[in-house]
Structures are given as structure tokens and as C-alpha cells.
Amino acid sequence: MEAVDIVLWAVIPYVSIFLFIVGMIWRWRYDQYGWTTRSSQSYESVWLKLASPLFHFGILFVAIGHFLGLMIPKSWTRTLGVSDTVYHWVATIPGTIAGLAAVVGLALLIIRRRTYGDVFRATTVNDKIMYIFLAVPIVLGLIATLINQVFTASHGYDYRETISPWLRNLFIFNPQPELMVDVPISFQMHVIAGFLLFAIWPFTRLVHAFSAPIGYSTRPDIVYRSRQKTISTQAPKRGWEPVDFSGGRPKR
């Protein structure tokens, strides 16, 4: 095992987890007004109604599949009588469908953001970087699944012998980078891209994923005010408006 393997599988994961936890705490304490998705629905809603559910439901089921596959030991499913073949197809078919939905939904969101002028003008540099870091692990994960799990004559690559125990050992502070050395490169790239995404997560709009709208029904209404000194819902009158020469003092 080389030094680069230690950096990739024992250093980068802990640095990413540290940045994620500390960043989320900092963001919550000092930037709660920025804790938002900065929704662009008011600019365009037709594409959003299609793309947003595809992406969000797809990525939700992908996350659930990752949690079940990585956190539940192989011995547990065998104890329950689930054979490796059954587990492989139960995990692969829904996972592939969810991954495709997430990729298509994300692609539509990016196309929408680039196509509609108002939406694009509301896109910050931070958003563009976030989309790159978000798209790369999702696409790499789908590619890894198709190469190693779908288009293969065998039962696919058994990540529960390598990636799963490696990840679980990280959380008990017992890193075993040697488990990741012989993992297929497509899975390795997916894992590293995923940890890099978590490293930048707290500093992007993705923080909204950890917000539950519990207080929405009881919070007071948000009042929007114009920056203009005068605003009215009445139709403007014809003719010239009188000019106030009192130097800003209200007339009596």
C-alpha cells in the first residue's frame, strides 16, 4: 500500500467529514438568513415542475439505497435468508432506476438554469461550482453501477466485502485503507467525488437538504417591501405629479 492510498482512503474522508460538520455548525450559527435554496420558481416553473421531482425523488432513493447497502453488513442479509443473487438484483434494479431519474432531473435543472435568462442571471458562481461537485459523483455512481453491476455476466462487484466495511470502520475511527486499494477505479472515483461534495456542502445552497419545514405553519407571514419611497397598487394618474421642494420634510 502506497502513501497515496493512505491520503485517499484515510485522510480525505476525515477532512471532508470535518469540513462538513464544522461548516454546518458555522453556517447555522452565522448565516441562517442564507440558509435557503434561493428558489427560482418565480422566474420559470414549467421545467421546474418536471425536473425538480425527478431529481429530488431520484436522489432520495439513491441515498436510501447507499445507506442500506453500505451500513448493513453482508452477514445480516444472509442471516435473514437473502441470497447474494437476490440481494444483487434487488439493490441494482431500483438503484439504477433511481440513479437515472436523478441524472435526468439534474440535467434538466442545469439546462433550465442555462436556457432561461432570468434564472441564469440569478445563478451565482457558488451555484455553478456546486452543480459541478453535485453532478460528478452522481454521474460517476451511475457509470460505476452500469459497468460493474448491470453489464456484467456475474453477480457484479461485491462492494459489501470492501467499500462497506471500509466506510463503517471510518466511523469507529479504525480506517483500513487497504480495503479500497483493489476496488474498481469507477467506484473509487465515485467515492472520492462523494466526499469532496460533502466537503463543500455547508458552503452552498445544498444546506437546505437538512431543513425540515416544521415551523412553516406557525411562523409569521413574511412582509415584502419595495425599496422605492412610494408604492401603490392604484393605477397611476395622468398628468404631471407635483414636485416637493421642501427638502425632504413632510408637508403639513
N, C-alpha and C positions, 0 to 999 in steps of 0.2 A: 504494500500500500504506500502510495506516494503522498507528499505534503499537500498536493493539490486536492487529493481526496479528503484529507482532514479539513481543509478550508471549505470545500464544497458541502460536505455532509456533517460537519461538526461545528463549524464556525458561522457560516452564512445563516443556517437555520436559527441559531440563538441570537444573532444580531438582528435578524428580521423580527423575531418574536419580541425582543426587547424594544425595538423601534415601534412595533405595533402597540404594545401595552402602554409604554410611556407616552407615545404620541396620542393615543386615545384619551388618556387621562389629561394631558395638556390641552387637547382640543376641547374637551368638555369643560374644563375649568376656565379657560381664557378665550374661547371662541364659540360660545353657544349660539350667538347670532349668526354665525357662519355654518352652523350645523344644519344644513339643508341641501336638498337636491338641486336648488335653483331651477325649478321646473320651467320648461319652455313650452308648456301646453298652450299657453295663450297665443303663441306665435303660429303653431301648427298642431292640429290634433288628429287628422285623418290617419297619417302614417303612424303616429304615436299609439293610437288605439290598437294597431296590429302588432307593431314592433315591441312595445313595452311588455305586454303579457307573454309573448313568445320568449323574450329574453328572461324575464323575471321568473316565470314558472320553470323554464328550462334550467336556469342556473340554480334554482331552489332544489330541484330533484337531483341535479348533479352534486350539489353539496351534501344532500342526504345520502346519496349513494357513496360518496367519498367517505363520509363518516362511518357508515355501516361496514364498508369494505376494509377500511384501514384500522378501525378501532376494535372490531370484533375478531378475536383470534380464530384461526382455522380450526383449532381443536373444538371450539364451541359448536360450530355448524356441523362438524362430523358427529359430535355427541348427540345432536338433535336428529341425526339420520339423514342429513342433506349431503348427497354425494358431491364430489368435485365437479362432475359434469353438469349436474343440475344447478349448482351454485354459479358455475361459469356462465351459463345461458341466462339465468335469472338476473345476474348482475350486468351482463353485456348488452342484452337487447334493450331493456329500459334505459340503461346508461347511454347507449348510442343515440336513442331517440331524443333523450333529454339534451345531450350534447349538441345534436343537430339543431334542435329548437333554439338553444342558447346562441349558437353561432349565427343562425339565420336572423334571429331577433337583434343581435348586436350589429350585424352587418346593415340591417335596415335602419337602426338608430344612427349609425355613422353616416349612411347615405343621406338620411333625412337631415342630419345636422349640417352636412356639407352642401346640400342642394338648396335648402330654403335660406334666403338671405338673412332674415331676422334671427333665425335660430343660429346660423353661423356667426353672426355678429355678437351674439350672446355667449359664444364659446370662448373660454379663456385658454391661455397657454397651459395652465394647470389641467384643464379638461382634456386637451389634446394628448398630453403626456399620460394622463390617466387612462384614456382609451387604448393607447398602445400597450401599457402594462396590463390592462384587463384583457385585451384581445389575444395577446401572445400565449398565456397559459391555457386559455380556453381552446384555441385552435390546436396547440401542441397536444393537449389532452385528448382531443378528438382524433388527431392523427395517430397518437400512440395507441389508442383503443382500436382503431381500424386496422393498423398494421399488426399489432400483437395479439388482439383478441378476436377480431371478426374475420379478417382474411388470413386465416391460418388453418392448417389441416388438423392440428392437435387441439387440446383444450385451452390453448392460449397460454400466455405467460402468467405464472402463478406469483403474483406480487405479494401474496399473503405469506410467502416464505422469506421475502427480503424487505420490500418497502414498508409493509405493515409493521413488522417488529422493529425496524429501524425508527419509524416515526413514534411508536409507543415508547420506545426507550429514550427518545429525546425528552419526553415529558416527565420522566423519572430521573432525569439528569444522568443517564447512563448511555451516552452516544456510542453507537457502534458503526462507524463509517464503513467498515469492511463489508457490511451487508449491501451497500449500494454500489460497490466497485463494478460488479458484473451485471448490473441492471441494464436493460436495453437503453441505448442513448436517447431514444424518443421519450421514454419515461423519465430519464434523468433530466432532460431539458424541461419537461413539463413540471417537475418538482421544483427545480431552481427558479423557473419563471413564477411559479406559485408563491414561493417565499419572497421573491422580490416584490410581487404585488402586495403582499401583506406588509412589507416594509414601508411602502408609500401610502398605504390605505388611509391612515389617520389624517393625512395632509391633503386629501382630495374630497370630492363630494360623496365618495363611497361610504363615508361615516353614517349616512342616513340609513344604511342597512341594519344598523344596531339601534334604531329608534323605533319604539312601539308607540303608535298613536293613541295611547291610553287617555291622555288628558284632553284630547281634541273636543270631546263633547261637553266639557265643563269649563274650558278656558274662555276668557272674554273675547269678544269679537275684535278683529284687527281693523283699525281705522286707517285708511289711506288718505293722505292729504297732498294736495298739489303744492309744488314749490312756488307757484305764482302767488302774488299778493292777493289777487281777486280771482274767484272762480264761481261760476254759477251754472245751474242746469237750465236756466231760461234762455230762450233764443235771443241773440244779440239784437239790439235796436238799430234801426237805420239812422244814418247821420253821424255827425261828429260827437265824440264824448267830451265833456268839459274837462279842462286841464286844471289841476290843483297846483297853485303857486304858493301854497302855504309852507313850503319847505319840509313836507312830510308830516306836519302837525295835523291832526284830525280837525275837520271843520265842525263848528258848533252851530 
